[in-house]
Every structure is written in C-alpha cells, then in structure tokens.
C-alpha cells in the first residue's frame, strides 16, 4: 500500500464508542480531502448503518473479502459522505473465527487483501468487541491501532488485555505495529469518576492519551439512526466539535510520525 495508512480501531470491550469513532474520524478525514475507507469488521454492522448503508444494500461484504469471494475494489461502496467509502458487514461475519480457522495464513487474510489497495489516504478498520481472529487480522494488517477508552471504572483494566495482544502481534506477525493513541470517550466533566479515569489514564499512559476527549452528547447518539456521522447530522454540536478536534490531533500525530 504505497499511500494508505491502515488504522485499526480496537477495544475488546463493547459499547466504548469504537464504531462512533471510526465513523466520525473517517467522515472528518474525508472532509479534509483525504479519501478514506472504513472496513466494517464487526458482525453487528453498526459502522455500515452509521454511514447510511442499509442491510439490503450490502451485497459484497467484509466476510466476502476475507473469504476471497470479492477483491477490495468489488467490496468497496460509496457512503452518504463525500470522499468516504465503505466495505460493509453483515451478521455472516460472526462465524468468521470458525470459518477461517483452518485457512493457511489465517491471521494475514486482511493484510493480503489490502496489499492491492490504492486510492485511499486512510483505511480505518472497525474491529469487533473481542480479541479473536478478526481483530488479530486487523492488527496484523494495520500500521497503528487507535483505542477508544470509555471513561468508566473498569476501563484501564480491560485496556491491559488489548495492549498484551498488540505486543504479541508485534512479536509474531507485525513488528511495525504501533499504538497511535488512546481516546477517552463518553466523558462527562461534571462526573468525578470521569475525571478520575482521565487522571489515571494520563498518569499510566502519558502522551499516548489524546488531549481531545469525546463527551457524552445526545447528537452523537442520534446521528446513527439517520445514517449520518454526527458532523453531518449536526455540525455545530458539542460532539461534532470534539471529533473535529480529534481529527486535528490525529493528523498532527501522523505528520509527526513521518518526520
């Protein structure tokens, strides 16, 4: 992939804002003139819904991609956002860990597919809430992993399991994989618990934690039901401003990595 940077957006815990981050970071990058592809690798298919792709319109999917039924170009479709493309997902992918278990090079299925990629600046892989074969495929294919971390009591405890998996992938299959950073999500500044989780995360992880935090915001919650990222649904909302700031910081980090 001469140009595309592959970012796995991962956390084995569900409900942490992973898909929301994939959709809105992707939309913001597209809005900055960066052709961006979201690969929905979650059987729930929420990222597909969040960019306006109805279930009936998902003819070629990420399952088909990994199974070798379609190549990347055939599985890629436009979305409701200009410059943002999608490889959609359906519940068929829920059997992926079993169906692909005996495939040769099973942890490199996605990497092999993406080796034929062109035309995108960024490829964001929305991982399932588990550390199984699908997430490992994303980590093996990725240049970096971005971790949404919900501001709640058990957040850092779960993060250690993901970081261990990242370390194992580096040792076994992708030595260049880096941790792009950790993004605090569903943050409520009025809540002492949110403040404590932020303090603990910054004390433990230092500069890996993004300065930008994503707040709890009703517009972020409403946007997927309209098949839109929040920056399209309500550009002036607190959630939109937060994801715009996150994109600024994300791009600055990419620039620093190239220097």
C-alpha positions as CSV (number, residue, x, y, z in Angstrom):
1,X,0.0,0.0,0.0
2,X,2.1,2.9,-1.2
3,X,-0.1,5.6,0.3
4,X,-2.9,4.3,2.5
5,X,-2.3,4.3,6.3
6,X,-4.2,1.4,7.9
7,X,-5.6,2.2,11.4
8,X,-7.3,-0.5,13.4
9,X,-9.8,1.0,15.8
10,X,-10.0,-1.6,18.6
11,X,-11.1,-2.4,22.1
12,X,-12.3,-5.8,23.1
13,X,-15.0,-4.2,25.3
14,X,-18.2,-3.3,23.6
15,X,-20.1,0.0,24.0
16,X,-17.0,2.2,24.3
17,X,-17.5,4.4,21.3
18,X,-15.4,2.4,18.9
19,X,-17.7,2.4,15.9
20,X,-18.7,6.0,16.6
21,X,-15.1,7.0,16.5
22,X,-14.4,5.0,13.3
23,X,-17.4,6.7,11.5
24,X,-16.8,10.2,12.7
25,X,-13.0,10.2,12.3
26,X,-13.5,8.7,8.9
27,X,-16.0,11.4,7.9
28,X,-13.8,14.2,9.3
29,X,-10.7,12.9,7.4
30,X,-12.8,12.7,4.2
31,X,-14.0,16.2,4.8
32,X,-10.3,17.3,5.0
33,X,-9.7,16.0,1.5
34,X,-8.3,12.6,2.5
35,X,-10.0,9.8,0.6
36,X,-10.9,7.4,3.4
37,X,-12.2,3.8,3.5
38,X,-13.9,2.3,6.5
39,X,-13.8,-1.5,6.7
40,X,-16.6,-2.8,8.9
41,X,-15.1,-5.9,10.6
42,X,-17.8,-6.1,13.3
43,X,-20.6,-8.6,12.6
44,X,-23.1,-6.2,14.1
45,X,-22.5,-3.9,11.1
46,X,-23.1,-0.7,13.0
47,X,-20.4,1.3,11.1
48,X,-22.2,0.3,7.9
49,X,-25.5,1.7,9.3
50,X,-23.8,4.8,10.6
51,X,-22.7,5.9,7.2
52,X,-26.1,5.2,5.6
53,X,-25.7,1.7,4.2
54,X,-29.0,-0.3,4.6
55,X,-28.7,-4.0,5.2
56,X,-30.3,-4.8,1.9
57,X,-27.6,-2.8,0.1
58,X,-24.7,-4.8,1.5
59,X,-24.1,-7.1,-1.5
60,X,-20.3,-7.6,-1.1
61,X,-19.1,-7.6,2.5
62,X,-16.0,-7.9,4.7
63,X,-16.8,-11.6,5.0
64,X,-16.6,-12.0,1.3
65,X,-13.4,-10.0,1.3
66,X,-11.7,-12.3,3.8
67,X,-13.2,-15.4,2.1
68,X,-11.7,-14.4,-1.2
69,X,-15.1,-14.1,-3.0
70,X,-14.5,-10.4,-3.9
71,X,-11.5,-8.2,-4.1
72,X,-11.2,-4.8,-2.3
73,X,-12.5,-2.8,-5.3
74,X,-15.5,-5.0,-5.7
75,X,-16.4,-4.9,-2.0
76,X,-16.0,-1.1,-1.7
77,X,-19.1,1.1,-2.0
78,X,-19.8,4.8,-1.6
79,X,-21.4,6.3,1.5
80,X,-23.6,9.2,2.4
81,X,-20.4,11.2,2.9
82,X,-18.3,12.5,0.0
83,X,-14.8,11.0,-0.2
84,X,-15.7,8.3,2.3
85,X,-16.1,4.7,1.2
86,X,-17.1,1.5,3.0
87,X,-16.7,-2.2,3.0
88,X,-19.9,-3.2,4.8
89,X,-20.5,-6.0,7.2
90,X,-23.4,-8.4,8.0
91,X,-24.0,-11.0,10.7
92,X,-22.4,-13.6,8.4
93,X,-19.1,-12.4,9.8
94,X,-20.0,-13.7,13.2
95,X,-18.9,-17.2,12.1
96,X,-15.6,-15.8,10.8
97,X,-13.4,-17.1,13.6
98,X,-14.6,-20.6,12.9
99,X,-14.9,-20.4,9.1
100,X,-11.4,-19.1,8.7
101,X,-9.7,-21.1,11.4
102,X,-8.2,-23.6,9.1
103,X,-7.2,-21.3,6.3
104,X,-3.4,-21.0,5.6
105,X,-2.0,-17.7,6.8
106,X,-5.4,-17.1,8.6
107,X,-4.1,-14.1,10.5
108,X,-3.0,-12.4,7.3
109,X,-6.2,-12.6,5.3
110,X,-6.9,-8.9,5.6
111,X,-3.3,-7.9,5.1
112,X,-3.3,-9.8,1.8
113,X,-6.4,-8.1,0.6
114,X,-5.2,-4.6,1.5
115,X,-1.9,-5.2,-0.4
116,X,-3.9,-4.5,-3.5
117,X,-5.3,-1.2,-2.1
118,X,-5.0,2.1,-3.9
119,X,-6.7,5.4,-4.0
120,X,-7.1,6.0,-0.2
121,X,-5.1,8.0,2.2
122,X,-6.5,6.2,5.2
123,X,-8.2,2.9,5.8
124,X,-10.0,2.6,9.2
125,X,-10.8,-0.9,10.4
126,X,-13.7,-1.0,12.8
127,X,-12.9,-4.1,14.9
128,X,-15.4,-6.3,16.7
129,X,-15.6,-6.2,20.6
130,X,-13.4,-9.2,21.0
131,X,-9.7,-10.2,20.7
132,X,-10.4,-13.1,18.3
133,X,-9.3,-13.8,14.7
134,X,-11.0,-10.8,13.2
135,X,-9.3,-8.3,15.5
136,X,-6.0,-10.1,15.1
137,X,-6.4,-9.8,11.3
138,X,-6.9,-6.1,11.7
139,X,-3.8,-5.7,13.9
140,X,-1.6,-7.7,11.5
141,X,-2.7,-5.5,8.6
142,X,-2.5,-2.2,10.4
143,X,0.2,0.5,10.7
144,X,-1.3,1.6,14.0
145,X,-4.1,0.9,16.5
146,X,-6.3,3.6,17.9
147,X,-8.1,2.7,21.2
148,X,-11.3,4.3,22.3
149,X,-11.5,4.1,26.1
150,X,-14.8,4.7,27.9
151,X,-14.4,6.9,31.0
152,X,-15.6,4.3,33.4
153,X,-14.3,2.2,36.4
154,X,-13.1,-0.9,34.6
155,X,-11.7,0.9,31.5
156,X,-8.0,0.6,32.2
157,X,-8.3,-3.0,33.4
158,X,-9.6,-4.1,30.0
159,X,-7.0,-2.0,28.2
160,X,-4.2,-4.1,29.5
161,X,-5.5,-7.2,27.7
162,X,-5.6,-5.3,24.4
163,X,-2.1,-4.0,24.9
164,X,-0.9,-7.5,25.6
165,X,-2.4,-8.7,22.3
166,X,-0.8,-5.8,20.4
167,X,2.6,-6.8,21.9
168,X,2.0,-10.4,20.8
169,X,1.1,-9.4,17.3
170,X,4.3,-7.3,17.1
171,X,6.3,-10.3,18.1
172,X,4.6,-12.8,15.8
173,X,3.5,-11.0,12.6
174,X,3.7,-7.2,12.5
175,X,6.8,-5.8,14.2
176,X,6.0,-2.3,12.8
177,X,2.6,-2.0,14.5
178,X,2.4,1.0,16.8
179,X,-0.1,2.3,19.3
180,X,-1.4,5.6,17.8
181,X,-3.1,6.5,21.0
182,X,-6.0,6.2,23.4
183,X,-9.1,8.4,23.1
184,X,-11.3,8.9,26.1
185,X,-15.0,8.6,25.1
186,X,-18.4,9.2,26.7
187,X,-16.7,11.7,29.0
188,X,-18.7,13.7,31.5
189,X,-16.6,16.5,33.0
190,X,-19.1,17.0,35.8
191,X,-18.7,13.4,36.9
192,X,-15.9,12.7,39.4
193,X,-15.5,9.2,38.0
194,X,-14.8,10.5,34.5
195,X,-12.2,12.9,35.9
196,X,-10.6,10.1,37.9
197,X,-10.4,7.7,34.9
198,X,-8.8,10.5,32.9
199,X,-6.3,11.2,35.6
200,X,-5.4,7.5,35.9
201,X,-5.2,7.1,32.1
202,X,-2.9,10.1,31.7
203,X,-0.7,9.0,34.7
204,X,-0.4,5.5,33.3
205,X,-0.1,6.1,29.6
206,X,1.2,9.7,29.4
207,X,1.3,11.1,25.9
208,X,-0.4,8.1,24.4
209,X,-3.7,9.6,25.6
210,X,-5.1,12.2,23.2
211,X,-5.7,15.7,24.6
212,X,-9.1,15.6,23.0
213,X,-11.9,13.9,24.9
214,X,-15.2,12.8,23.4
215,X,-18.1,13.9,25.6
216,X,-21.4,12.3,26.2
217,X,-23.6,14.1,23.7
218,X,-27.2,13.4,22.6
219,X,-26.4,14.3,19.0
220,X,-23.7,11.6,18.8
221,X,-26.3,9.1,19.9
222,X,-29.0,10.3,17.5
223,X,-26.8,10.5,14.3
224,X,-26.6,6.8,13.5
225,X,-30.4,6.5,13.3
226,X,-30.3,8.9,10.4
227,X,-27.4,7.1,8.7
228,X,-25.1,10.0,9.2
229,X,-21.9,10.9,11.1
230,X,-22.6,13.5,13.8
231,X,-20.5,16.1,11.8
232,X,-23.1,15.8,9.0
233,X,-26.1,15.4,11.3
234,X,-25.4,18.4,13.5
235,X,-22.1,20.2,12.6
236,X,-22.4,22.7,15.4
237,X,-23.0,20.2,18.2
238,X,-20.5,19.5,21.0
239,X,-19.9,16.0,19.6
240,X,-19.1,17.4,16.2
241,X,-16.6,19.9,17.6
242,X,-15.0,17.1,19.6
243,X,-14.5,14.8,16.6
244,X,-13.2,17.8,14.6
245,X,-10.6,18.4,17.3
246,X,-9.7,14.7,17.5
247,X,-9.1,14.7,13.7
248,X,-6.8,17.7,14.0
249,X,-4.8,15.9,16.7
250,X,-4.8,12.6,14.8
251,X,-3.4,14.3,11.6
252,X,-0.8,16.1,13.7
253,X,0.3,12.7,15.1
254,X,0.6,11.2,11.6
255,X,2.7,14.2,10.5
256,X,5.0,13.7,13.5
257,X,5.4,10.1,12.6
258,X,6.6,10.9,9.1
259,X,9.2,13.4,10.3
